[in-house]
Amino acid sequence: MIEAQGLRKVYGEKTAVDGVSFTVQPGKVTGFLGPNGAGKSTTMRMIMGLDRPTAGSVTVNGVPFDRHQAPLREIGALLDAKAVHTGRTAYNHLLAMAATHSIPKKRIHEVIEMTGLGDVARKKVKGFSLGMGQRLGIAAALLGNPQTIILDEPVNGLDPEGVLWVRNLVKYLAAEGRTVFLSSHLMSEMALTADHLIVIGRGKIIADAPIGEIISGKGTARTRVRTDEPLRLMQLLAGDGVSVEAHDRELLEVTGLDPRGIARTALDNRVMVYELTPLQASLEEAYMELTKDEVEYHSHITTGPPVAATAPAGAAENQAAENQVPVKTGGDQA
Ligand SMILES: Nc1ncnc2c1ncn2[C@@H]1O[C@H](COP(=O)(O)OP(=O)(O)OP(=O)(O)O)[C@@H](O)[C@H]1O
């Protein structure tokens, strides 16, 4: 378990982490999300005793990292895959780490096998690809068979097989009752991997909840509707807080009204509907909504969106249906 209490880190004028408190529970994969510069790496470094907090405290399995007699056996971390002596072979890198904790050679072979490094274990690290370096970092994190594992961007540079492997590995480790804390900017991957999320923005915790709660609490629920009178239904549904997009001649996507409300309107007006599918918001949408005011480094989109057609109720639908172009209509339009 990882427990942070009022954890704060100030670098000169910059408050990187602003008094955060959270608990990372065993038996779950906890994702750590936040925009660039939000304070994720600084928090992870403080957990690992690599940065001293300006205020507050953080413990790993009940004890601050630097008070553990054998820290590698308590917590394993991949923070920077490049922080390796590149003149050493992968095996010797692990051997040097193992020697500090009297970890037997058998365990080195186990983690090499587990991380798929068997063929390159005797090769010098300086020739390693990004993905091989990540695998070695994960091998090092697992070396002491620790109860708690922290991985900062573990899938960075991994091929699809490697991404799947990390996903299954962290789920397996959590299922064994270990504490797994990982960061990633890949929302789709996080959605498949994490049970719980902690979201940080500008050094402060902005969400700490099970992933399902975060998605349902922030994303906007939509409903896919199939009907043979899309234009009529579009006009009937559009109103205050309801927007409707036409996707093709028969398909609408409705935001702001639940399937029952859509069915009621269709029935009252004798419009036949032959599909009503609730669409769950994605983690990416929920995350963007959560962090929209917390992003320090904004991108500026210079090209327009691929689909530009938006219109008030009744205006552009005919054109859209003809062209089979998505078009929005409804009360939330400007
Ligand atoms: N050693 C340092 N000296 C000064 N400022 C620092 C230092 N380390 C981090 N910072 C600043 O603290 C803030 C938080 O940085 P941190 O690396 O923890 O963010 P992050 O969430 O990990 O970002 P990213 O997703 O880009 O890796 C940033 O504004 C960063 O510039």
The ligand as a Gaussian input file, in Angstrom:
#p B3LYP/6-31G(d) Opt

LIG

0 1
 N       13.927000      19.086000     -10.794000
 C       13.023000      20.011000     -11.109000
 N       13.303000      21.332000     -11.036000
 C       12.404000      22.256000     -11.344000
 N       11.150000      22.006000     -11.754000
 C       10.802000      20.720000     -11.863000
 C       11.712000      19.652000     -11.553000
 N       11.058000      18.470000     -11.745000
 C        9.814000      18.793000     -12.174000
 N        9.671000      20.135000     -12.233000
 C        8.439000      20.841000     -12.636000
 O        7.394000      20.378000     -11.825000
 C        6.201000      20.216000     -12.575000
 C        5.715000      18.767000     -12.454000
 O        6.615000      17.948000     -13.220000
 P        6.446000      16.366000     -13.333000
 O        7.615000      15.877000     -14.127000
 O        6.239000      15.791000     -11.986000
 O        5.105000      16.264000     -14.171000
 P        4.457000      14.994000     -14.887000
 O        3.027000      14.987000     -14.481000
 O        5.251000      13.781000     -14.609000
 O        4.570000      15.418000     -16.417000
 P        4.756000      14.517000     -17.753000
 O        3.444000      13.880000     -18.023000
 O        5.089000      15.546000     -18.768000
 O        5.864000      13.549000     -17.502000
 C        6.517000      20.644000     -13.998000
 O        6.107000      22.001000     -14.166000
 C        8.020000      20.508000     -14.068000
 O        8.561000      21.449000     -14.979000

